[in-house]
Amino acid sequence: MDRSSTRVLAGILPGAAAAALAAVLAVLPGQAPAQTVRIGVVNTFTGPNSNMTDYIDRGMRLYMKTHESGLPPGVKVELVTRDDGGPNPDAAKRLAQELIVREKVQFLAGFVFSPNAAAVAPLSAEAKVPMVIMNAATSSITTLSPYAVRVSFTLWQTTYPLGQWAGRRFKRAYTLVADYSPGFDAEAAFEKGFRDGGGEVVGKVRTPMSTQDYAPFMERVKESKPDVLFAFVPAGRTAIALLKSFRETGLDKAGIRFIGTGDTTPEDELAGMGDAALGVYTSMHYAASADRPANRSFVAAWKKEYGEASEPVFTAVAGWDGMDAIYGAIRAQKGNLSPEQSLALLRNYRSADSPRGPISIDPETRDIVQNIYLREVRRVGPRLENVEIETIGTAVKDPWKEFNRK
Ligand code: PHB
């Protein structure tokens, strides 16, 4: 039956029958209903750490652009974005609520900052909306909602193996971390790893999140003469200030080594750090320079889209892989999503083709399982790069959850 004949039929049918007929026709072959899956993104699009979100956003959009043809026929995906403006749990919660209630999103995604993700997690549970965490790295977040799935990393995951590695090489360490939840995780994870490796933590300092002046803290470190300083601060401008201050206060000349999580040497800040970053060792699940085939093609697609001078950082990969997990869930359900089914698919996600190497979600904890690499900042051609020199953890599950298992 063609369209004009149905219009005629509808014209002579009573109202309810006409409506029923219209509903049937809406799903007739050849007339696949245009369906849009909406992903509500709550992230930090403005402020001093907005570059992290910018990379997540570009990673998500590059994935969407290059995988459009992989969606079921008639299905489209739309991002509905909201800016939480920084570590601001109240704003994140209000925006997530609005995305759930008014925008009727089928997934929540984004979340650079842990306090924001922690504030939104209970809402995702209440509303049964799967929440894909693309950065926030405090271990406990995924325990706050059975609907939270993390595709980024945890500070325990990157730091505990680094602590063990360093504990076998150095005797005395000092730790410096940003004064909020992921910093507390990094501090505890490093100390446990360093002790397990055979070393001793001789001093600790927690620095205000907004600080740009690390000199007073560096003086304190210098006085206690450790062999090594371990640091975690959120990736972004703060990381530049930290490394510069390490050199300017002469800690390197005093024979102290700087090591950190990969957040302290993100690729986009290396040029600004200059020689201050050379020789620094960090641990992370990704480096843009990694020579894996999946990473080579990811970086090539990235440069084609965003320019030869641009390189992805670790948050870009979380955006990319997060979309791969979401697209997998959409494909498996042929676009007709149920929250329970989406969650089941997300928590069983695995990929052999991530730019960071093989990854999977641990269905029990909903946290990512991945390799952790030791990287050194080296000059490669005209630019500074994080160069992976050793895999210091293979298929690492969040150690905090492993240690706290009953
Ligand atoms: C976090 O808030 O969990 C966070 C923020 C920035 C990072 C890492 C973790 O670089």
Residues whose N, C-alpha, C, O or C-beta is under 5 A from the ligand:
A	BS01	PHB	V112 F113 S114 N135 A136 A137 T138 P182 V233 P234 A235 D263
